[in-house]
Amino acid sequence: MARDSGSGSLGTLVAGAVIGAAGLAWWLLSEAERRQQRSRQERNLRLSRLSGPDDGALDLQHDGLRPGREIELQDKVQQLNQAIDDVRRQLEGLTPQN
């Protein structure tokens, strides 16, 4: 009977160590994610300060893109869609027809 309680204590100890290690790993990952997010926010803030109000950056006062920047963005999207279509056609040409 003393042997069973020893096995139970060892099992409890191992389970506690596993749970503790998992908790520590989760905490370390969440801290790393917080630091990374904070770094991204600081970098974005610095970039927004460096980019003046006249360089086509986001217009924060109007909650949207400036008209010139919006047209430029639409053109880029259209170019990307055309490139995607071209690649799709090329891939379709490479696949064997059964």
Protein Blocks (a to p, Z undefined) as FASTA:
>chain_A
ZZmmmmmmmmmmmmmmmmmmmmmmmmmmmmmmmmmmmmmmmmmmmmmmmpcfknopacfk
nopacfklmmmmmmmmmmmmmmmmmmmmmmmmmpccZZ
